Amino acid sequence: MLKGKTAVVTGSTSGIGLGIALALARQGMNIVLNGFGEVPRAQIEALGVRAGYHGADMSRPAEIEAMMAYADAEFGGCDVLVNNAGIQHVAAVEEFPTERWDAIIAINLTSAFHTTRLALPGMKQRGWGRIINLASVHGLVASAQKSAYVAAKHGLVGFTKAVALETATTPVTVNAICPGWVLTPLVQKQVDARAAAENVSNDEAKRRLLAEKQPSLQFTTPEQLGELTVFLCSDAASNVRGQAWSLDGGWTAQ
């Protein structure tokens, strides 16, 4: 049912976003990639679908509008919207740089408002759509030193619920995915810093990181998140609405 449709996946040049883009491409979806760094267009096109790219800075509304207009002009619209772009900064609240707070709220939360408001009219007109927001376990519970990220992700879960209610009688569903620890480049930086600070191996730093929060002692993978996204796009999930779906190795079960 996804073949020939188009997904816009923000922050999809690496990590979770790329894992989701690849999973959707395997279902026959064309993909509009977004993000910084090397663009994995060939990796997507190798799966027999079209791959576009727009380098919108997700903190800038005008660039987000240009990206969504690109999807309309080049692909005929956005059928699946995956709001994945995100950044992180770790510091105590009284030491938190105000510009980092503003950037985290803009990229992790406000960008999803802009993409959603622009995608919804076309989805409703075409009679089908899926909006999937990559929140986090930190959209459900908090950790110290991450006030901006926790605030943004809690906001994203709330935004998901509100838009799900607004679209409840339409063929458009809106849900959030809440991963625990995923070994993305962002998390690997935290592992490296911990290994250096505690003078332990990288593997031991990973184990200590997981042991604090994630009872499975296993990282969630981008591939698992991709397959969950595919499920949320399926007919079987057509009445899954406004959910914050945890994939966190037991983190929030504690």
C-alpha positions in Angstrom: 0.0 0.0 0.0 3.0 2.3 0.4 4.5 1.7 -3.1 4.7 4.9 -5.1 3.8 7.2 -2.2 6.3 9.8 -0.8 7.8 10.2 2.6 9.5 13.3 3.9 11.9 12.3 6.7 13.7 15.2 8.5 17.2 14.6 9.9 17.6 11.6 7.6 21.2 11.7 6.4 22.3 9.4 9.3 21.2 7.6 12.4 17.5 7.0 13.2 16.2 9.1 10.3 18.3 7.1 7.8 17.1 3.8 9.3 13.5 4.9 8.9 14.0 6.2 5.4 15.6 2.9 4.3 12.7 0.9 5.9 10.1 3.0 4.0 12.1 2.8 0.8 12.1 -1.0 1.1 8.3 -0.7 1.0 8.5 1.1 -2.3 8.2 4.7 -1.1 10.0 7.6 -2.6 12.0 9.5 -0.1 12.7 13.2 0.5 15.9 13.3 2.6 16.9 16.2 4.8 19.8 16.9 7.0 23.5 17.9 7.0 26.6 16.0 5.9 26.8 13.4 3.2 23.5 12.7 1.5 22.7 8.9 1.1 20.7 9.3 -2.1 22.4 6.4 -3.8 21.6 4.1 -0.8 17.9 4.9 -1.1 17.8 4.7 -4.9 19.5 1.3 -4.8 16.1 0.1 -3.4 14.4 1.0 -6.7 12.7 4.2 -5.6 13.3 7.9 -6.2 15.3 9.9 -3.6 15.2 13.7 -3.4 17.0 16.0 -1.0 16.4 19.3 0.6 18.9 20.8 3.0 16.4 22.9 5.0 17.7 24.1 8.3 14.9 22.9 10.6 15.2 26.0 12.9 14.1 28.3 10.1 10.4 28.3 9.1 11.0 29.7 5.7 13.4 26.9 4.8 10.9 24.3 6.1 8.3 25.9 3.9 10.7 25.6 0.9 11.3 21.9 1.7 7.6 21.0 1.8 7.1 23.0 -1.4 9.9 21.0 -3.0 8.1 17.7 -2.0 4.9 19.0 -3.6 6.6 20.1 -6.8 8.9 17.2 -7.3 7.0 14.3 -5.8 3.3 15.4 -5.9 3.1 15.9 -2.1 4.0 14.3 1.2 2.1 11.1 2.1 4.1 10.2 5.1 5.8 12.8 7.3 8.5 11.7 9.8 9.6 14.5 12.1 12.9 13.2 13.3 15.3 16.1 13.2 16.8 16.8 16.6 19.8 18.2 18.5 21.0 17.8 22.1 22.9 19.8 24.7 23.7 18.6 28.2 24.0 21.1 31.1 22.5 22.1 34.4 19.6 24.5 33.9 21.4 27.5 35.5 24.3 27.0 33.2 22.3 26.2 30.1 23.2 28.5 27.2 20.1 30.4 26.2 20.9 30.1 22.5 21.1 26.3 22.9 17.8 26.2 24.6 16.2 28.2 21.7 17.8 26.0 19.1 16.7 22.7 20.8 13.1 23.9 21.1 13.1 25.2 17.5 14.5 22.0 15.9 13.1 19.3 18.2 9.6 20.8 18.6 8.7 23.8 16.6 9.9 22.3 13.3 7.2 19.6 13.7 4.5 22.2 13.9 5.6 23.8 10.7 6.0 20.5 8.7 2.7 19.2 10.0 0.7 22.4 9.2 2.1 22.3 5.7 1.6 18.5 5.1 -1.9 18.1 6.5 -4.0 19.9 3.8 -2.5 17.7 1.0 -3.0 14.5 3.1 -6.6 15.3 3.7 -7.2 16.2 0.1 -5.6 12.9 -1.1 -7.6 11.0 1.5 -4.6 9.3 3.3 -1.6 10.2 5.4 0.6 9.3 8.2 2.5 11.7 10.6 5.1 10.1 12.8 7.0 12.2 15.4 10.2 10.8 16.8 9.9 11.9 20.4 12.0 10.0 22.9 11.7 8.2 26.2 12.4 11.8 27.4 9.0 12.7 26.1 7.6 10.5 28.9 10.2 10.8 31.7 13.0 13.1 32.5 16.7 13.0 33.1 18.9 15.6 34.8 21.0 18.0 32.7 18.7 17.7 29.7 16.0 20.3 30.5 15.6 21.7 27.0 15.5 18.2 25.3 13.0 16.9 27.9 10.8 20.0 27.5 10.9 19.7 23.7 10.2 16.0 23.6 7.3 16.3 26.2 6.0 19.0 24.0 6.2 16.8 20.9 4.2 14.1 22.6 1.6 16.6 23.6 1.5 18.1 20.1 1.1 14.5 18.7 -2.0 13.9 20.9 -3.6 17.3 20.0 -3.2 16.8 16.2 -4.4 13.2 16.5 -7.6 14.4 18.1 -8.0 17.1 15.4 -7.6 14.4 12.7 -9.4 11.6 14.4 -12.3 11.3 11.9 -10.0 11.6 8.9 -7.8 9.0 7.1 -4.7 10.7 8.5 -3.1 9.2 11.7 -0.7 11.0 14.0 1.6 9.1 16.4 4.9 9.4 18.2 7.7 6.9 18.7 9.7 7.1 21.9 13.0 5.4 21.6 15.3 4.8 24.6 19.1 4.6 24.0 19.9 4.2 20.3 23.5 4.1 19.2 23.4 7.1 16.9 26.4 9.5 16.3 24.8 11.8 19.0 24.8 9.0 21.6 28.2 7.7 20.6 29.6 11.2 21.5 28.2 10.7 25.0 29.7 7.2 25.2 33.1 8.5 24.1 33.0 11.3 26.7 32.1 8.9 29.4 34.9 6.4 28.4 37.4 9.3 28.6 36.0 10.7 31.9 35.9 7.4 33.7 39.0 5.9 32.0 37.2 2.8 30.8 36.9 1.1 27.4 34.2 2.2 24.9 32.3 -1.1 25.5 32.3 -0.7 29.2 31.1 2.9 28.8 28.2 1.6 26.7 27.4 -1.0 29.3 27.4 1.6 32.1 25.2 4.0 30.1 22.6 1.3 29.4 22.7 -0.1 32.9 21.6 3.2 34.3 18.3 3.4 32.4 17.6 0.5 29.9 17.0 -2.9 31.6 17.5 -4.9 28.4 21.2 -3.7 28.3 20.7 -3.5 24.5 20.5 -0.4 22.3 17.4 0.0 20.2 18.4 0.1 16.6 17.5 2.4 13.7 16.3 -0.7 11.9 13.8 -1.6 14.6 12.5 2.0 14.6 12.2 1.8 10.8 10.1 -1.4 11.1 7.8 0.2 13.7 7.4 3.2 11.4 6.3 0.8 8.6 3.8 -0.8 10.9 2.3 2.7 11.9 1.9 3.3 8.1 0.0 0.1 7.6 -3.7 -0.6 7.4 -3.3 -2.6 10.7 -2.4 0.7 12.4 -5.2 2.8 10.9 -6.9 3.2 14.3 -3.7 3.8 16.2 -4.0 7.5 17.0 -2.2 9.8 19.3 0.0 7.2 20.8 3.5 7.6 22.3 4.9 4.2 21.4 7.9 3.3 23.6 10.8 1.2 22.2 13.0 1.5 25.1 14.2 -1.8 26.4 12.1 -1.5 29.5 13.2 2.0 30.5 9.7 3.4 31.2 8.5 0.1 32.7 10.5 0.8 35.9 
